[in-house]
Amino acid sequence: MTFGDMPEQGEQVGDRSAPPLPPEKIMHAHLRIGQGELMMSDGNPHQPPASEHAGYAVSLATNDAEQGKAWFEKLSAGGKVTTQWQETFWSNGFAMFIDKFNIPWRINVVKPDA
């Protein structure tokens, strides 16, 4: 849902002195990935960012190597790959990158127990 999709409420929710939020910006997005969920928003562009995206990474895990590689290729497009897609001792596929929005990611393909 964008801020422009919000129903008219007669008054702005929150800080009434703040300028209206751009109608094309995302107010609420809910992304389901397997059994997991991500909730996202463009936030308030009139406020400085809460962080510089340090000290965390969004991590996705799957048992399917093709799915993991597809996530990596799509999410890293336009960003910076910091660890290329590869098999590791713990994983059938693993990569790290910073996406085009400067969000750090880790993709991991879970290796079945031997």
PyMOL commands that set and color helices and strands:
alter all, ss='L'
color gray80, all
select helices_A, chain A and resi 3-5+65-76
alter helices_A, ss='H'
color red, helices_A
select strands_A, chain A and resi 29-33+36-40+58-62+80-86+91-98+104-110
alter strands_A, ss='S'
color yellow, strands_A
deselect
rebuild
show_as cartoon
